[in-house]
Amino acid sequence: MKEKFIEHPLQGRGKLTYEWLPNINKLLDIGCAYGYYTKFYLNKCKNVYGIDPNEDLIKIAKKRYPKIKFKIGSAEKIPFKDNYFDVVLLNDVLEHVNNEEKTLSEIYRVLKENGIIILTVPHKGLFRFMDVDNYSWYARNKFPKLYKIIRKEITVKPGYEKKHRHYSIKDIEKLFEGKFKIEKFTRRGLFLGYFINNLKLIIRILFGKEIKILYSTKDLDYNISYGKLSGSLAVKVIKI
């Protein structure tokens, strides 16, 4: 348990989100996992909330970070009232949801007037074919017996039932058209992030461990923008 759920430094998409985040009252982190980035947002937000459909991860989050209000919940059915949050975060979450339109409709509902969404998604970059989540999706569906032998399980985590989507900025503009306006965006990283994710997968399969230093190495590449070739896209949008 200690090896699998390690503490992350503020880096990569978490650091970028933190830099774009204004000082506010209420923030919701959708798909917060066990809160390894959510904890940092307390420095800028008086009231921080996190939801995730994975019950086990929420249990860990509640135990580790008692100052944050964690709940089991999904992006398509957010368990909060209308006009409640100043900011909603979607850090590498939109590509996992079953219904993008329903997700954005729910976020629109819980956001206050002129509320902000900060999201990161996989970009339609040069090395998107190296997406480890899509390796797993393909192997699980085409070779389930082999997958079970290698991973020693066939259980699928919430949000990983379908193929991992990648987006361009035009895709995001189309999704958000009419309800949100894009304030700014950036594209980051190229090859190293994908390479490290593949290396982590191999190490996890062979040894069942996470190597913390790999996260810092991955961050070196994320800090550079490679334009349309980049592997990650970050966008800040405003509710209209």
Secondary structure, DSSP 4 states (H G I P E B T S, - for coil): -TTTSPPPPS-HHHHHHHHHPPPEEEEEEET-TTSTTGGGGGGTEEEEEEEES-HHHHHHHHHH-TTSEEEE-BTTB-SS-TT-EEEEEEES-GGG-S-HHHHHHHHHHHEEEEEEEEEEEEB--TTGGG-HHHHHHHHHHH-HHHHHHHHS-----TT-SSPPP-B-HHHHHHHHTTTEEEEEEEEE--SHHHHHHHHHHHHHHHHS---THHHHHHHHHHTS--GGG-SEEEEEEEE-
